[in-house]
Amino acid sequence: MHKIIVFPGDGIGPEVTAQAMRVFQKIAKLCKLDFKLEEELAGGASIDKHGVPLTPEALSKAQKSEAVFLGAVGGPKWDSLPSDKRPEKGLLGLRKGLNAFANLRPVKMFPQLEQRSPLKQEIVKGLDFLILRELVSGVYFGMPRGIEKLPNGEERGFNTMAYTTSEIVRIAKMAFEMARKRRKKVTSVDKANVLDVSQLWRKVVIEVAKGYSDVELNHRYVDDCAMQLIRDPKQFDVIVTSNLFGDILSDESAMLTGSIGMLPSASVGDKVAMYEPVHGSAPDIAGKDMGNPLAT
């Protein structure tokens, strides 16, 4: 018996998840596999029922499962809540609790969507690369963080972007392993000309690369990479980068394909992986049976 925990979430999350589960059950029957699917709450749905975006009990069930599936979380209904109580904290809690340190975001152009891309067809036709975003460290989790009152009456907001050697090593190794199965090219993205943490990132990635002599490594600053993704996206094979940079670049890359709603993602780590569509909860179309479940 294979146990999978499903978090339908908010907005169109339950709608697209329901369609995915229909497909899932059909595959299980055809392949004669025995699965136990159990639903839990995360995000706004959990806030409405339990007062928190993720309960310890729900996280514990996820940690004891073989895989986790997530629909989507968030929506304007909960925008006024304090930052530590908002639906997105449920998603971050799952990622951190599962130690799902690598977010895999494939960027693949479906021929049927070539005309929907905002770029010229010759630029995006045949597009196929992979972004690996470090997911459980960096500025989203670094301490200290907060908003403080200064003596002059002003407020100051601050966050800490921090990485250890081991955190960089594990995501870099995964990038090189993935590249070996593709076109054998890794692009490491940082801001080493300005940030000390990026200087360490680049140093460690270079060391890891010595164990993968069959894979080409190059480096780009994040602003240059953002530009190159528009100018010539087909130059990339595997992009590996930090949490913040990966968050931005992966959404930019998704739009190259014509719709962020058509792409899947996986958050993987030491044991339990979490799978989800890239898109958000799309509250404007929730309940209208309009959400395309393809990415799900």
PyMOL commands that set and color helices and strands:
alter all, ss='L'
color gray80, all
select helices_A, chain A and resi 13-30+44-50+56-63+76-78+83-85+88-97+111-116+121-124+138-140+165-180+196-209+222-231+233-235+243-256+260-262
alter helices_A, ss='H'
color red, helices_A
select strands_A, chain A and resi 2-9+35-39+67-72+102-108+128-134+146-149+155-158+185-190+216-221+238-241+264-268+273-277
alter strands_A, ss='S'
color yellow, strands_A
deselect
rebuild
show_as cartoon
